[in-house]
Amino acid sequence: MLDFLVNCFSSCRNFEKVKESEDMEYYSAEFSFDKYCSPNSTKIKKAFDILPQRDSLSIHISMDGIDFVKLSNHSEIKAFNEEVESQFLSVYDEESIFTLQIKIYKSISDNLISFYSDSLFKKMILSKGVEENLNFFDSLIRQNGNIHFYIIDSSLKTNSYCYTDSICISWNNNKKDSMSFKPIQINRKGVLDKRNKVCNPTNLSKYHLIPNDFQLTVRSDKSQINDVFDKITFFLSLSFICDITSLKSDEVSLKINGYRPISGVFNLESSSEYSLEVFNVFNWIYSDGNLSDKIGLARNIISLNIKGITDILSLSSSVLGSITSGYEIYLKENVQQYIDVKNKVSEFLINKSLQSTELVRSFTNSLKNNNFVFLTFFMSYVVFRVLSSDNTSMFTREISYLAYAIFIISFIYLIISIIFINMDIRRFSDQYARLKLLYSDLLSKDDINSIFLEDEHEKDLDYIKNKRTLYSVIWGMEILVLFIVVIILNATEGF
């Protein structure tokens, strides 16, 4: 696009580029020539039309350092040419030098930003160290969520592109915005929260970046750009795996507490290749499963596969296979432990259910014992009276007092039995709650709910309470009936 614009003026004598610069805000290029020729209006209009709508173009013409004319709209080309001719040519001499400045003011729209020089774009990325690039991309990701760099440069031989889950770079030599980038939705906060639970990222915690932001799903034919992304992916993956990670410029400090503690410092620029296996390990750790168990196992196996901290730069591609195999064995052992735990809890709950029956049986036995006392007392007295030759009254005053004493003792025994069974009910519920709380750290919430069936527990409690109420009523009715009978007999006897 720029070459097309420059060609509008290239017929001017001794036309050459003086300087060129580009950053995230604007692109600027200056050309010098010593004889001005009016540009073609149609070509100028086409140059403006090619420009993406998110950007704006400005053309300045100056002579001998004096800025005379500015063009920022293709509709003004006729007035632009007239003004050049009226102002420049009236003071022009053979030694005059003309300067053409092309400036494009850029903005990000729909997460797209244009670059008009491939070499300047690469210089911007490659000139930064890891820490500078982290700051650069972190700002873009925070503001936009994802970003698409669109390089429009006619010097490119072919069109190409590369992208990650959230960053895309596409190179085009003749069209604008021809590649559609569809970023992957990332639960960024969830991944970062997980990292903060199991790692100490020290000064990296300020970044809102994760390894997926730089892991190239599609690689470009620009090896230097690929290397920058590989380097950052490698480093960020380490920060999500190691116990402690810090970065100062390109100096990385790491600590891994595995089977063998590993720690040290190395420079990211000390190697031209970075093991992508580190990203695969990160990706496995932060997928489904128990995070603490997986990262602990990964640290153990990584520490066994490296002798020093710099060996992690060339971590073997077989490490992930070793980690997953170890995890499968670990899961099998855990499954058996899990089954044992469930069986133990289920056995305890069955025993607790049987205990509810025992509580009712204990209360029933108390009632039976009470009935046995009544029966023994009255039957003994009846037999005694039948065998006695004494024809005095059936109930003497002393016997009546003794009967009342037995009724009072029986009533007190009833109250005590009710107190004891209420205490047992509370203890029964407390033991159930304590057991549930104890295993809540070992079992998932769903497992807890499926094993500790609240409805069944409530049924056991209701069973005990209903039986307690029923037998208490029977016991009380027995005391009351016998008490009334004794009163009636005493009244019959006249005392």
Residue pairs with C-beta under 8 A, 6 or more apart in sequence:
1 47
1 50
1 51
1 116
1 152
1 154
1 176
2 27
2 29
2 102
2 116
2 117
2 153
2 154
3 154
3 155
4 43
4 46
4 47
4 50
4 154
5 44
5 47
5 57
5 102
6 29
6 31
6 102
7 43
8 39
8 40
8 43
8 44
8 47
9 15
9 31
9 33
9 37
9 39
9 100
11 37
12 33
12 34
12 35
12 36
12 37
12 98
13 33
13 34
13 35
14 32
14 33
14 34
14 35
15 31
15 32
15 33
16 31
16 32
16 33
17 29
17 30
17 31
18 30
18 31
18 32
18 99
19 29
19 30
20 28
20 29
20 30
20 117
20 120
21 27
21 28
21 29
21 120
22 28
22 115
22 116
22 117
22 120
22 121
22 124
23 124
24 106
24 113
25 105
25 106
26 103
26 104
26 105
26 106
27 102
27 103
27 104
27 106
27 115
27 116
27 117
27 120
28 101
28 102
28 103
28 104
29 101
29 102
29 103
30 99
30 100
30 101
30 102
31 99
31 100
31 101
31 102
32 97
32 98
32 99
32 100
33 97
33 98
33 100
34 94
34 96
34 97
34 98
35 98
36 61
36 63
36 84
36 88
36 89
36 92
36 98
38 81
38 84
38 85
39 77
39 81
41 74
41 77
41 78
41 81
44 71
44 74
44 77
45 74
45 77
47 57
47 74
48 57
48 73
48 74
49 74
50 176
51 57
51 104
51 176
52 112
52 114
52 150
52 152
52 176
52 177
53 109
54 106
54 107
54 108
54 109
54 110
54 112
54 113
54 114
55 104
55 105
55 106
55 107
55 114
56 72
56 104
56 105
57 72
57 102
57 103
57 104
58 70
58 71
58 72
58 102
58 103
58 104
58 105
59 70
59 71
59 72
59 80
59 100
59 101
59 102
59 103
60 67
60 69
60 70
60 71
60 99
60 100
60 101
60 103
61 67
61 68
61 69
61 70
61 71
61 84
61 88
61 98
61 99
61 100
61 101
62 68
62 98
62 99
62 101
63 88
63 91
63 92
63 96
63 97
63 98
63 99
64 96
64 97
65 99
68 83
68 84
68 87
68 88
69 80
69 83
69 84
69 87
69 88
71 77
71 80
88 98
104 114
104 116
106 113
106 114
107 113
108 143
108 144
108 147
111 144
111 145
111 146
111 147
111 148
111 183
112 148
112 150
112 177
113 147
113 148
113 149
113 150
114 150
114 151
114 152
114 176
115 121
115 149
115 150
115 151
115 152
115 153
116 151
116 152
116 153
117 151
117 153
118 151
118 153
118 155
118 156
118 171
121 149
121 151
122 222
122 224
122 225
125 133
125 225
125 228
126 224
126 225
126 228
128 136
129 249
129 250
129 269
130 231
130 232
130 235
130 247
130 249
130 250
130 268
131 247
131 248
131 249
131 250
133 228
133 232
134 207
134 209
134 232
134 247
137 147
137 167
137 209
137 213
137 214
137 232
138 206
138 207
138 208
138 209
140 147
141 147
141 166
141 208
141 209
141 213
142 208
145 166
145 183
146 165
146 166
146 167
146 168
146 181
146 183
147 166
147 167
147 168
148 167
148 168
148 169
148 170
148 181
149 167
149 168
149 169
149 170
150 170
150 172
150 176
150 177
150 179
151 169
151 170
151 171
151 172
152 172
152 176
153 171
153 172
153 173
154 173
154 174
155 173
156 171
156 172
156 173
157 173
158 173
158 221
159 170
159 171
159 172
159 173
159 174
159 178
159 179
160 170
160 171
160 220
160 221
160 222
161 168
161 169
161 170
161 171
161 179
161 218
161 220
162 168
162 169
162 216
162 218
162 219
162 220
162 222
162 225
162 226
162 229
163 169
163 181
163 216
163 217
163 218
164 212
164 213
164 214
164 215
164 216
164 217
164 229
165 183
165 184
165 186
165 212
165 213
165 215
165 217
166 183
166 184
166 186
166 212
166 213
167 213
167 214
168 179
168 181
168 183
169 220
169 225
170 178
170 179
170 181
171 220
171 222
172 178
172 179
184 212
186 210
186 212
186 213
188 208
188 210
191 210
191 212
191 240
191 286
192 208
192 210
194 286
194 291
195 201
195 239
195 240
195 286
196 205
197 291
198 291
198 292
198 295
199 239
199 240
199 241
199 242
199 243
199 244
199 245
199 295
200 243
200 244
200 245
201 239
201 245
201 246
202 244
202 245
202 246
203 246
203 247
203 248
204 239
204 245
204 246
204 247
209 236
210 236
210 240
211 233
211 236
211 237
211 240
211 279
211 282
211 283
213 236
214 229
214 230
214 232
214 233
214 236
215 229
215 233
215 279
216 226
216 229
216 230
216 233
219 226
220 226
227 272
230 274
230 276
231 268
231 274
233 274
233 276
233 279
234 274
234 275
234 276
234 278
234 279
234 313
235 247
235 252
235 268
235 274
237 278
237 279
237 281
237 282
238 245
238 252
238 254
238 278
238 312
239 245
240 282
240 285
240 286
241 256
241 278
241 281
241 282
241 285
241 295
241 298
241 299
241 302
242 254
242 255
242 256
242 299
243 255
243 256
243 257
243 299
244 253
244 254
244 255
244 263
245 252
245 253
245 254
245 255
246 252
246 253
247 253
250 267
250 268
250 269
251 265
251 266
251 267
251 268
252 265
252 266
252 267
252 268
253 263
253 264
253 265
254 262
254 263
254 264
254 265
254 266
254 309
254 312
255 261
255 262
255 263
256 262
256 263
256 299
256 302
256 303
257 299
258 299
258 300
258 301
258 302
258 303
258 304
259 300
259 303
259 304
260 303
260 304
261 303
262 302
262 303
262 306
262 308
262 309
263 309
264 308
264 309
264 310
265 309
266 309
266 310
266 313
270 310
270 313
271 313
271 314
273 313
273 314
274 313
275 312
275 313
275 314
275 315
275 316
275 317
277 315
277 316
277 317
277 319
277 320
278 312
278 315
280 320
281 298
281 302
281 319
281 320
281 323
284 294
284 298
284 320
284 323
284 324
285 291
285 294
285 295
285 298
289 327
293 327
293 330
294 327
297 323
297 326
297 327
297 330
298 323
300 326
301 319
301 322
301 323
301 326
302 312
302 315
302 319
305 311
305 315
305 316
305 319
305 322
306 312
306 315
338 443
341 439
341 442
341 443
342 443
342 447
342 451
345 435
345 439
345 443
345 451
345 452
346 451
348 435
349 432
349 451
349 452
349 456
352 428
352 431
352 432
352 460
353 456
353 460
355 428
356 428
356 460
356 461
356 463
356 464
359 421
359 424
359 425
359 428
359 464
360 463
360 464
360 467
360 468
362 421
363 417
363 421
363 467
363 468
363 471
364 467
364 471
366 413
366 417
367 471
367 474
367 475
370 410
370 413
370 414
370 475
370 478
371 478
373 406
373 410
374 406
374 410
374 478
374 482
377 402
377 403
377 406
381 399
385 394
393 493
393 494
394 489
394 493
395 403
395 486
395 489
395 490
395 493
397 495
400 486
400 490
400 495
403 482
403 486
404 483
404 486
407 479
407 482
407 483
407 486
410 475
410 479
411 476
411 479
414 472
414 475
414 476
414 479
418 468
418 472
421 464
421 468
422 468
424 464
425 461
425 464
425 465
425 468
428 460
428 461
428 464
429 457
429 461
432 452
432 457
435 452
436 448
436 452
439 448
439 451
440 448
443 451
